[in-house]
Amino acid sequence: MSKSLGPDLRLALVATDEESTQRLQTRLNTGTTWVSRLLQHAVYRLLSDPQVHELTACVEADKAVIGICLGAQLVGESLGAAWAPSPDTEIGSFPVTLTAAGREHPFPTGFGDSFDTGHWHNDMPGLTDDATVLATSAGCPRRIVAYSRYVYGFQCHMEFTPDCIEALIEQDEKELAALADRPYVQQPDQLRANDCTEMNTKLMTFLDRLAADYAAR
């Protein structure tokens, strides 16, 4: 299995005191940063799927494409840029900040220098030589990436809705509790209190401008 998609199989014998053994066991516990073999198989199927090949063809043909979360990483991978772990786990609603390039870009015009978006990730998309970072956050330096005029990676979730958030909480509630001490991880009550309306509106504005610009080529 590729190490970039999770742990490979290794065997080690460790002789140590009981306290160190417990600390080592804690480090080896599975969690949101651990990738199971099931997910490795899922990614293999995705990369072998004709639809993913179609995505690659669209990117290479400079069609209009926006990849969100894993989709952003796959867009980067299709262009030869390997994804990377993000400096911090981010789960919840936190501000992103437009870079100088982002403030000059026509699609997020009027969004303000900083605005809240949804987050639920540990990783970030790779950068090609031609890629431009349009937005960053406190925990991730690659929040919105422009790979070309019409190809983007969103390592954020401006499409979040209350129903979507509730489904994610149901799936990851134990992991959220385990990450309660992380600076950019909100707990269920905080997640449910977030208002997605403004980020949804900004996403639709971005998409409308992208579509209009693409149609006017």
C-alpha positions as a printed NumPy array, in Angstrom:
array([[  0.   ,   0.   ,   0.   ],
       [  1.188,   3.531,  -0.717],
       [  2.393,   5.269,   2.438],
       [  0.837,   8.495,   1.173],
       [ -2.584,   6.858,   1.622],
       [ -1.956,   5.495,   5.084],
       [  0.327,   3.256,   7.118],
       [  2.238,   0.457,   5.5  ],
       [  2.736,  -2.875,   7.289],
       [  5.718,  -3.039,   9.617],
       [  6.556,  -5.105,  12.674],
       [  8.546,  -3.763,  15.606],
       [  9.364,  -5.232,  19.033],
       [  9.646,  -2.672,  21.813],
       [ 10.875,  -3.3  ,  25.351],
       [ 10.256,  -0.413,  27.705],
       [  8.681,   0.64 ,  31.005],
       [  4.913,   0.631,  31.522],
       [  4.499,   4.42 ,  31.281],
       [  6.341,   4.618,  27.961],
       [  4.343,   1.668,  26.664],
       [  1.095,   3.493,  27.397],
       [  2.348,   6.658,  25.676],
       [  3.396,   4.645,  22.613],
       [  0.022,   2.891,  22.5  ],
       [ -1.751,   6.26 ,  22.565],
       [  0.282,   7.45 ,  19.6  ],
       [ -0.652,   4.296,  17.673],
       [ -4.403,   4.552,  18.32 ],
       [ -6.516,   5.036,  15.224],
       [ -8.182,   8.377,  14.698],
       [ -8.945,  11.001,  12.066],
       [ -5.288,  11.161,  10.992],
       [ -5.11 ,   7.399,  10.437],
       [ -6.147,   6.025,   7.077],
       [ -7.646,   2.556,   6.988],
       [ -7.021,  -0.079,   4.367],
       [-10.669,   0.301,   3.336],
       [ -9.997,   3.935,   2.443],
       [ -6.844,   2.94 ,   0.585],
       [ -8.944,   0.589,  -1.532],
       [-11.545,   3.326,  -2.027],
       [ -8.905,   5.757,  -3.275],
       [ -7.502,   3.077,  -5.585],
       [-10.977,   2.55 ,  -7.023],
       [-11.4  ,   6.306,  -7.471],
       [ -8.101,   6.647,  -9.272],
       [ -9.04 ,   3.695, -11.487],
       [-12.541,   4.982, -12.19 ],
       [-13.287,   6.335, -15.687],
       [-15.008,   9.332, -14.103],
       [-11.749,  10.332, -12.404],
       [ -9.963,   9.933, -15.728],
       [-12.618,  12.219, -17.189],
       [-11.798,  14.781, -14.48 ],
       [ -8.145,  14.626, -15.476],
       [ -9.071,  15.135, -19.122],
       [-11.244,  18.138, -18.186],
       [ -8.417,  19.719, -16.202],
       [ -5.94 ,  19.186, -19.009],
       [ -8.411,  20.711, -21.493],
       [ -8.822,  23.764, -19.213],
       [-12.513,  23.075, -18.652],
       [-14.184,  24.729, -15.658],
       [-13.55 ,  22.498, -12.627],
       [-13.833,  23.037,  -8.877],
       [-12.644,  20.269,  -6.559],
       [-13.775,  20.421,  -2.923],
       [-11.839,  18.82 ,  -0.039],
       [-10.622,  15.446,  -1.402],
       [-11.705,  16.749,  -4.795],
       [ -9.236,  19.633,  -4.428],
       [ -6.461,  17.159,  -3.69 ],
       [ -7.446,  15.026,  -6.69 ],
       [ -7.344,  18.077,  -8.952],
       [ -3.81 ,  18.767,  -7.775],
       [ -2.852,  15.107,  -8.191],
       [ -4.242,  15.087, -11.743],
       [ -1.832,  17.934, -12.512],
       [  1.133,  16.163, -10.922],
       [  1.05 ,  17.975,  -7.547],
       [  0.976,  15.595,  -4.593],
       [ -1.302,  16.42 ,  -1.656],
       [  0.273,  17.07 ,   1.733],
       [ -0.781,  16.951,   5.382],
       [ -2.147,  20.257,   6.613],
       [ -0.304,  21.85 ,   9.552],
       [ -3.456,  21.616,  11.717],
       [ -6.699,  19.684,  11.769],
       [ -9.56 ,  22.098,  11.152],
       [-13.179,  21.182,  11.824],
       [-15.881,  23.805,  12.096],
       [-16.405,  27.354,  10.898],
       [-13.285,  29.522,  10.86 ],
       [-12.161,  32.531,   8.826],
       [-10.082,  32.32 ,   5.684],
       [ -7.981,  35.251,   4.528],
       [ -7.533,  36.238,   0.913],
       [ -3.951,  36.577,  -0.247],
       [ -2.825,  39.544,  -2.334],
       [ -3.58 ,  37.432,  -5.415],
       [ -6.981,  36.519,  -3.977],
       [ -7.892,  40.152,  -3.356],
       [ -7.06 ,  40.954,  -6.978],
       [ -8.895,  37.933,  -8.407],
       [-12.258,  38.776, -10.027],
       [-14.276,  35.869,  -8.632],
       [-14.022,  36.58 ,  -4.856],
       [-14.282,  40.345,  -5.353],
       [-16.366,  41.914,  -2.588],
       [-15.924,  38.99 ,  -0.191],
       [-13.788,  41.105,   2.149],
       [-10.226,  40.391,   3.2  ],
       [-11.446,  37.651,   5.565],
       [-14.653,  35.592,   5.743],
       [-15.906,  32.438,   7.462],
       [-16.062,  29.092,   5.679],
       [-16.617,  25.507,   6.772],
       [-13.725,  23.127,   7.428],
       [-13.426,  19.379,   7.948],
       [ -9.966,  18.2  ,   6.991],
       [ -6.45 ,  17.077,   7.859],
       [ -4.84 ,  17.494,   4.422],
       [ -4.388,  20.063,   1.666],
       [ -3.936,  20.047,  -2.126],
       [ -0.538,  20.093,  -3.781],
       [  0.712,  23.082,  -5.728],
       [  1.864,  23.065,  -9.33 ],
       [  4.4  ,  25.608, -10.589],
       [  1.52 ,  27.628, -12.066],
       [ -0.826,  27.372,  -9.066],
       [ -1.803,  30.473,  -7.1  ],
       [ -3.037,  30.382,  -3.52 ],
       [ -6.071,  32.671,  -3.248],
       [ -6.929,  32.094,   0.422],
       [ -5.305,  30.732,   3.568],
       [ -6.443,  30.056,   7.124],
       [ -4.742,  29.945,  10.512],
       [ -4.36 ,  26.18 ,  10.238],
       [ -3.879,  25.69 ,   6.485],
       [ -1.805,  27.691,   3.98 ],
       [ -3.704,  26.32 ,   0.939],
       [ -7.36 ,  26.991,   1.522],
       [ -8.388,  28.063,  -2.004],
       [ -6.042,  27.344,  -4.915],
       [ -6.333,  28.542,  -8.516],
       [ -4.637,  26.082, -10.86 ],
       [ -5.704,  28.048, -13.922],
       [ -8.361,  30.572, -14.894],
       [-11.046,  27.888, -14.722],
       [ -9.646,  25.167, -12.424],
       [ -9.802,  25.516,  -8.623],
       [ -9.247,  23.519,  -5.485],
       [-11.336,  24.427,  -2.415],
       [ -9.884,  22.94 ,   0.769],
       [-12.879,  24.379,   2.558],
       [-16.611,  23.738,   2.629],
       [-18.632,  26.767,   1.578],
       [-21.396,  24.33 ,   0.575],
       [-22.075,  23.201,   4.174],
       [-25.689,  23.069,   5.332],
       [-27.132,  22.164,   8.764],
       [-28.142,  18.717,   7.464],
       [-24.653,  18.094,   6.111],
       [-23.045,  19.135,   9.4  ],
       [-25.413,  16.916,  11.377],
       [-24.503,  13.905,   9.228],
       [-20.792,  14.565,   9.754],
       [-21.26 ,  14.896,  13.515],
       [-23.101,  11.575,  13.606],
       [-20.245,   9.921,  11.734],
       [-17.335,  11.529,  13.612],
       [-18.63 ,  12.367,  17.099],
       [-16.091,  10.13 ,  18.899],
       [-13.222,  11.572,  16.873],
       [-14.43 ,  15.112,  17.644],
       [-14.302,  14.366,  21.359],
       [-10.776,  13.003,  20.998],
       [ -9.714,  16.245,  19.284],
       [-11.315,  18.562,  21.842],
       [ -7.958,  20.101,  22.777],
       [ -7.089,  21.101,  19.211],
       [ -7.235,  24.862,  18.551],
       [ -9.235,  24.613,  15.319],
       [-11.703,  21.832,  16.122],
       [-15.226,  22.756,  17.197],
       [-17.426,  20.408,  19.191],
       [-20.977,  19.355,  18.201],
       [-22.833,  22.197,  19.95 ],
       [-20.555,  24.768,  18.299],
       [-20.87 ,  23.065,  14.922],
       [-24.667,  23.079,  15.092],
       [-24.695,  26.778,  15.997],
       [-22.775,  27.845,  12.887],
       [-24.719,  29.82 ,  10.28 ],
       [-23.865,  28.65 ,   6.757],
       [-25.973,  31.237,   4.92 ],
       [-23.241,  33.766,   4.173],
       [-20.671,  31.21 ,   3.017],
       [-23.321,  29.584,   0.783],
       [-24.059,  32.973,  -0.793],
       [-20.366,  33.648,  -1.406],
       [-19.949,  30.215,  -3.008],
       [-22.856,  30.853,  -5.383],
       [-21.372,  34.246,  -6.28 ],
       [-18.022,  32.633,  -7.047],
       [-19.688,  29.948,  -9.18 ],
       [-21.835,  32.472, -11.064],
       [-18.794,  34.578, -11.9  ],
       [-16.805,  31.528, -12.968],
       [-19.655,  30.31 , -15.181],
       [-20.14 ,  33.735, -16.781],
       [-16.431,  34.151, -17.424],
       [-16.17 ,  30.657, -18.897],
       [-19.189,  31.208, -21.146],
       [-17.757,  34.496, -22.439],
       [-14.508,  32.933, -23.679]])
